[in-house]
């Protein structure tokens, strides 16, 4: 069985190519040609953790795989990863495992690539200001990934921890040609924003309808409800899987 560690995964992943690869896979899913039950798995209530089991079979491309992902938000306070994952790839003909991949980077990059694909298809062509709500793994992958396929002039980063927001903005700035700024207020960071990515694990919605400009594109990828009711009711909502939603 082929074993691929995190460093090799990160060396092999190409973000723009991943975005392009997701498009036919999403179309295959929408056409009902993918066997992909909704994510399941236990909650570990004592530590606010989740272990997700995510299998899928794509008949057209003959891909059979399963991802195990643990999400432990409280790990951030311990300086440990909040997301850990493994991906097992099987032979669809025999069911024998053929590869085991570290899934941490795959999870972060694939999620951001999905948001980038949605943004390419749904955001206004003139969109130039990108706001990232959150400061964790997904915030980083979205801030670094989306500008690779969407031309933006400004990236804004905002989160509950101002020091983390500033540190992430400095990292992204060092790898970006556009202006990157950290904000203390979500409402201020959303002013005139064209694209918004919410990457949080909130106990209550972090984004309010009254803070948004008309025509704003939102990628909501957090584990819990990130958008207030008015935002959902007043928006056109697109999902990758009605069953999962």
N, C-alpha and C positions, 0 to 999 in steps of 0.2 A: 504494500500500500504506500502511495506517495504521501510524504509528510512535508507540509509547507509552513514554515514558521512566520512570525509576524514581520520580521525584517524582509524576508523574501516576498511576502504578500505586498508590502508597501513599495518595494522596488518594482514589482510587476504591474501594479494598478496604474492605469492611465485614466485620469478623470474624464476628459472629453470623450474618449472611446467608450467608457463605461456609460455615459449619458446616452450615446448612440445605441449601445447594446440594449439598454433598458426599453427603448421605444418599441421594438417588435415584441419583446417579452410582455410589456403592458398590453399591447394590442391583442396578443394571444390570450391573455387573461380575460380581457373584455369580451372576447369572442367565445368564451366558455370552453377553451381548449386546454386549460390548465387545471390540474387537480391540486388544489391548495386550500385545505381546511383552515378556518380561522385560527390564529395563534392561541395556544392553550398553555397551561402550566400552573404550578402552584404559586401562591403568594406566601412569603415568609413574613408574617405580620410583625413579629418581634423586632425586626430590623428594617421594616418597610421595603423589603426586597421582593423581586419577582424573578422566576425562572421561566422563560418563554421557550416553547417548542414550536418550530416553524418548518414543517415539511412542505415540499412542492415537487410536482412532476410536470414537466413541459413535454408534451408528446411530439410536437413538431421538431424541436431541437434535441429531443432525447436526453433531457437532463433530469436526473433524480437526485435530490439532495435534501438535507435537513440541517437547520441551524438551531443550536442551543445557545440562548443568550440570557445572561443574568444581569439584572438592573438593580443596583444597590445605591440609591442617591446619597445615603448617609456615609458612604465610603469617602466622599469628597473631604469631609472633616478629618478623615484619617490619612489623607494624602495617598489614597488608593484609587485605582480605576473604578468608576461608577458602572461601566459596562464591560463585561467579559463575554467572549463568544467562541464557539467552535463550529465549523461547517464540515459535515461529512458528505462526500459525494459517492453515490452508488452506481453500479452498473444497472441500468433499467432492465436488461435482459436476464440477469442472474440475481440481482439484489445484493451482490457482494460489494462491500466498501472498497473503493479504489483510491480515495484520497481523503486526507484529513488536513484541514487548513485552520490556522489561527483566524478567528472571525472578528476580532476587535476592530481592526482597521477596515475590514470588509463592511462591517455594520455601519461604521461612521461614514465611510465614503459612499456606500450604496444609498444610504438615506439622503445624503446631500445631492447625489446624482439624480435621485427621484425628484427632489425639489427643483433642481436645475432644469430637468426636462419639463416639469409642470410650468416653470417660469417661462421657458422658451415658447411654450405653446399658448399660455394664457395671459401673461403680463403684456402691458402696452409696449409697443416697439420703442417708444421714446423714454422708457423707464431708465432712470439714472441713479437714484438714491436707494441703497440697500440698507435696511435696518435689521440687525440680529438681536433678538431678545434671548438672553442666556449667555453663560460664560463657560459651559462645559465642553465635552467632547463633540457633541453635535453642533454647538455654536461655532467651534473652531473649524470643523469640516465644511460647514455652510459658508463661513466667511472666506475661507481659502478656495473653496470649490466653485461656487456660483460665478464669481468674476472670471473664471476661466472660459465660460461659455456664454455669459451675458455681459455686455459692455456696460459697466457702471462707472460713475465718476466719484462716488462717495460711499463709504461703508461706515455705518454707525453701530456701535456695540454697547449694549446696556444690560445690566443684570442687578440682582440684589446686592452682590458684593462689588463695591466700586473698585477695590484694588484688583480683583480678578478681571473686571471689565477693562481696566486700564492696561493690565499686563497682556491680555489677549489682543487688544487694539494695537499695542506696540509690536507684538509678534506678527500680526497680519500686515501692519504697515511695512515691516522690514521685508516682506515678501510680495508687496503689492505696489503698483505704480499709481494708484488712486489715493485720495485722501481717506484716512482711517481715523475715526475719533471715538472716544468713549464718552458715554452720557451717564448722568446720575438719575435721570427721570425717563421712564418709558414714554410718557406722554410727549416730552420734548423730543425724544429720539424718533418719534413717529411723525413729527410735523413735516408735511410735504414728502414723506417717504413714498416711493413707488412700489417697492418690493419689501415685504416683511417676512422674516423667518422666526417663528417662535419655537424655541428649543428648550423647553423648561419641564419641570416636574412639579407643578403648582398644587397647592391645596385649594386655590380659588383662581378664577380667570385672571390673566395678567394683561389682557388686551381688551379695551373698551371701544365700542362703535363710535362714540363721540370723538375719539382721538384720531380717527382715520380720515384721509382724504378720499374723495370719490375716485374710483378706478384703481385703488390700491390692490395689489396682488399679495395674498397671504399664503405662506406655506406653514401650516400648523402640524408639527411632528412630535410634540411632547407626549408623554405617557398619559397624562390626565387632561381634563378640559382646560384649554388655554384661552379660549375666546368666550366673551360674554354672549348671552342669548341673543341680544340685539344684533351683534355682528353676524351670527349664523343666519338669523331670520332675514336680514337685509342683504345678504350676499348670495351670489351664485356659487353653489358648493359642488366641487368635483372630488370624487374619491376613487381609489384604485380598486376597491372591492366593496360592493354594497353589503355582502354577507359579513365581512369583517366589521364594517361600521355598525 
